[in-house]
Amino acid sequence: MAEYEKKVRQILSQNGCSFQRRGKGDHDIWYSPITRRNVTVDTKIKSRHTANAIMKQSGINYKF
């Protein structure tokens, strides 16, 4: 299975998003300046649908 976590973090960073803090369990909280909202990012993203949902929530136009 493909691991999308590293690529998602890289794209978030390239688009100005910043890591805020660790969340509950294996989740991290990132801030998106595009939407001015926090986005929850799982540390073990195995589904491209989940990765695409994170991109959509952060306001980044990118599809896996």
Backbone as a printed PyTorch tensor [residue, N CA C, xyz], in Angstrom:
tensor([[[ 0.8220, -1.1930,  0.0000],
         [ 0.0000,  0.0000,  0.0000],
         [ 0.8610,  1.2490,  0.0000]],

        [[ 0.3490,  2.2510, -0.6180],
         [ 1.0810,  3.5180, -0.6820],
         [ 0.9430,  4.2850,  0.6310]],

        [[ 2.0000,  4.9440,  0.9990],
         [ 1.9910,  5.8180,  2.1740],
         [ 1.9670,  7.2500,  1.6690]],

        [[ 0.9440,  7.9900,  2.0200],
         [ 0.7740,  9.3510,  1.5370],
         [ 1.2340, 10.4040,  2.5420]],

        [[ 1.5460, 10.0030,  3.7510],
         [ 1.8260, 10.9410,  4.8350],
         [ 2.9850, 11.8940,  4.5130]],

        [[ 4.0950, 11.3860,  4.0330],
         [ 5.2500, 12.2350,  3.7370],
         [ 4.9370, 13.2390,  2.6320]],

        [[ 4.2630, 12.7890,  1.5880],
         [ 3.9240, 13.6580,  0.4620],
         [ 2.9290, 14.7440,  0.9020]],

        [[ 1.9490, 14.3680,  1.7400],
         [ 0.9630, 15.3380,  2.2320],
         [ 1.6640, 16.4310,  3.0410]],

        [[ 2.5530, 16.0330,  3.9450],
         [ 3.2810, 17.0120,  4.7580],
         [ 4.1360, 17.9290,  3.8910]],

        [[ 4.7700, 17.3580,  2.8770],
         [ 5.6110, 18.1410,  1.9770],
         [ 4.7770, 19.1770,  1.2210]],

        [[ 3.6290, 18.7770,  0.7120],
         [ 2.7600, 19.6910, -0.0290],
         [ 2.2050, 20.7760,  0.8950]],

        [[ 1.8220, 20.3960,  2.1090],
         [ 1.3310, 21.3850,  3.0730],
         [ 2.4040, 22.4370,  3.3460]],

        [[ 3.6370, 21.9990,  3.5780],
         [ 4.7370, 22.9240,  3.8570],
         [ 5.0160, 23.8470,  2.6740]],

        [[ 4.9970, 23.3010,  1.4690],
         [ 5.2690, 24.0860,  0.2710],
         [ 4.2170, 25.1640,  0.0350]],

        [[ 3.0130, 24.9480,  0.5510],
         [ 1.9280, 25.8990,  0.3580],
         [ 1.7200, 26.8190,  1.5580]],

        [[ 2.6990, 26.8830,  2.4410],
         [ 2.6550, 27.8350,  3.5400],
         [ 1.9710, 27.3510,  4.8060]],

        [[ 1.5200, 26.1130,  4.8250],
         [ 0.8940, 25.5790,  6.0290],
         [ 1.9770, 25.2860,  7.0660]],

        [[ 1.5960, 25.3860,  8.3370],
         [ 2.5880, 25.1890,  9.3880],
         [ 2.0840, 24.1970, 10.4320]],

        [[ 3.0120, 23.4070, 10.9370],
         [ 2.7100, 22.4590, 12.0020],
         [ 2.4240, 23.2390, 13.2750]],

        [[ 1.3190, 22.9390, 13.9330],
         [ 0.9390, 23.6370, 15.1630],
         [ 1.2820, 22.8240, 16.4070]],

        [[ 0.7910, 21.5700, 16.4430],
         [ 0.9970, 20.7490, 17.6370],
         [ 0.5930, 19.3120, 17.3550]],

        [[ 0.9430, 18.4480, 18.2850],
         [ 0.4980, 17.0590, 18.2280],
         [-0.9580, 17.0160, 18.6730]],

        [[-1.7410, 16.1870, 18.0420],
         [-3.1320, 16.0170, 18.4320],
         [-3.2960, 14.7420, 19.2390]],

        [[-4.5150, 14.2820, 19.3530],
         [-4.7720, 13.0370, 20.0730],
         [-4.3250, 11.8490, 19.2390]],

        [[-3.8140, 10.8450, 19.9160],
         [-3.4020,  9.6250, 19.2220],
         [-2.2680,  9.8880, 18.2590]],

        [[-2.4520,  9.4730, 17.0180],
         [-1.4050,  9.6370, 16.0110],
         [-1.7710, 10.7180, 14.9910]],

        [[-2.3370, 11.8200, 15.4730],
         [-2.7280, 12.9220, 14.6090],
         [-1.9150, 14.1740, 14.9380]],

        [[-1.7130, 14.9850, 13.9160],
         [-1.0410, 16.2720, 14.0710],
         [-1.9980, 17.3670, 13.6180]],

        [[-1.8440, 18.5460, 14.1820],
         [-2.6640, 19.6930, 13.8100],
         [-1.7940, 20.6600, 13.0130]],

        [[-2.2460, 20.9960, 11.8180],
         [-1.5650, 21.9460, 10.9420],
         [-2.4720, 23.1440, 10.7210]],

        [[-1.8690, 24.3280, 10.5440],
         [-2.6310, 25.5370, 10.2520],
         [-2.4760, 25.8820,  8.7780]],

        [[-3.6130, 26.1390,  8.1210],
         [-3.5930, 26.5310,  6.7150],
         [-3.8970, 28.0200,  6.5900]],

        [[-2.9450, 28.8200,  6.0870],
         [-3.2080, 30.2570,  5.9030],
         [-4.1830, 30.5150,  4.7500]],

        [[-4.3890, 29.5370,  3.8970],
         [-5.3080, 29.6960,  2.7640],
         [-6.7460, 29.7480,  3.2750]],

        [[-7.1070, 28.8120,  4.1420],
         [-8.4690, 28.7600,  4.6810],
         [-8.5660, 29.3920,  6.0650]],

        [[-7.3950, 29.7010,  6.6580],
         [-7.3190, 30.2500,  8.0240],
         [-7.9590, 29.3100,  9.0420]],

        [[-7.7380, 28.0090,  8.8460],
         [-8.2810, 27.0040,  9.7460],
         [-7.2270, 25.9530, 10.0450]],

        [[-7.4600, 25.2220, 11.1220],
         [-6.6000, 24.0900, 11.4530],
         [-7.0740, 22.8570, 10.7070]],

        [[-6.1180, 22.0280, 10.3270],
         [-6.4020, 20.7850,  9.6080],
         [-5.7680, 19.6400, 10.3830]],

        [[-6.5310, 18.5760, 10.5890],
         [-6.0070, 17.3950, 11.2680],
         [-5.3780, 16.4630, 10.2470]],

        [[-4.1350, 16.0610, 10.5070],
         [-3.4030, 15.1810,  9.5940],
         [-3.0080, 13.9180, 10.3460]],

        [[-3.4580, 12.7840,  9.8540],
         [-3.1060, 11.4900, 10.4380],
         [-1.6610, 11.1730, 10.0900]],

        [[-0.9620, 10.4910, 10.9820],
         [ 0.4400, 10.1560, 10.7090],
         [ 0.5830,  8.8860,  9.8880]],

        [[-0.5170,  8.1830,  9.6630],
         [-0.4740,  6.9620,  8.8610],
         [-1.5750,  7.0050,  7.8010]],

        [[-1.3710,  7.8260,  6.7840],
         [-2.3630,  7.9780,  5.7140],
         [-2.1170,  6.8870,  4.6780]],

        [[-3.0590,  5.9720,  4.5410],
         [-2.9050,  4.8780,  3.5890],
         [-3.8840,  4.9800,  2.4270]],

        [[-4.8440,  5.8800,  2.5270],
         [-5.8620,  6.0270,  1.4980],
         [-5.6760,  7.3330,  0.7470]],

        [[-5.7340,  7.2690, -0.5700],
         [-5.6110,  8.4950, -1.3540],
         [-6.8230,  9.3910, -1.1370]],

        [[-7.9610,  8.7830, -0.7710],
         [-9.1650,  9.5680, -0.4980],
         [-8.9710, 10.4330,  0.7490]],

        [[-8.3250,  9.8700,  1.7530],
         [-8.0250, 10.6310,  2.9710],
         [-7.0400, 11.7500,  2.6560]],

        [[-6.0270, 11.4440,  1.8590],
         [-5.0360, 12.4550,  1.4750],
         [-5.7030, 13.5770,  0.6870]],

        [[-6.6090, 13.2390, -0.2200],
         [-7.3200, 14.2560, -0.9950],
         [-8.2290, 15.0990, -0.1070]],

        [[-8.8320, 14.4930,  0.9010],
         [-9.6960, 15.2330,  1.8260],
         [-8.8800, 16.2550,  2.6230]],

        [[-7.6750, 15.8800,  3.0260],
         [-6.8040, 16.8050,  3.7490],
         [-6.4300, 17.9790,  2.8480]],

        [[-6.1230, 17.7010,  1.5880],
         [-5.7930, 18.7680,  0.6380],
         [-6.9870, 19.7090,  0.4640]],

        [[-8.1840, 19.1560,  0.3470],
         [-9.3880, 19.9610,  0.1750],
         [-9.6500, 20.8300,  1.3990]],

        [[-9.4960, 20.2600,  2.6010],
         [-9.7240, 21.0070,  3.8320],
         [-8.7240, 22.1480,  3.9950]],

        [[-7.5220, 21.9350,  3.4980],
         [-6.4950, 22.9740,  3.6380],
         [-6.5570, 24.0030,  2.5110]],

        [[-7.4220, 23.7980,  1.5280],
         [-7.5810, 24.7660,  0.4460],
         [-6.5660, 24.6310, -0.6560]],

        [[-5.8520, 23.5170, -0.6990],
         [-4.8190, 23.2880, -1.7140],
         [-5.4170, 22.4730, -2.8470]],

        [[-5.2420, 22.9580, -4.0720],
         [-5.7750, 22.2730, -5.2340],
         [-4.7620, 21.2330, -5.7170]],

        [[-4.8170, 20.0360, -5.1120],
         [-3.9010, 18.9460, -5.4680],
         [-4.6470, 17.6410, -5.3180]],

        [[-4.5150, 16.7590, -6.2950],
         [-5.1760, 15.4470, -6.2470],
         [-4.1510, 14.3310, -6.3350]],

        [[-4.3130, 13.3290, -5.5250],
         [-3.4490, 12.1410, -5.5580],
         [-4.0360, 11.1230, -6.4970]]])
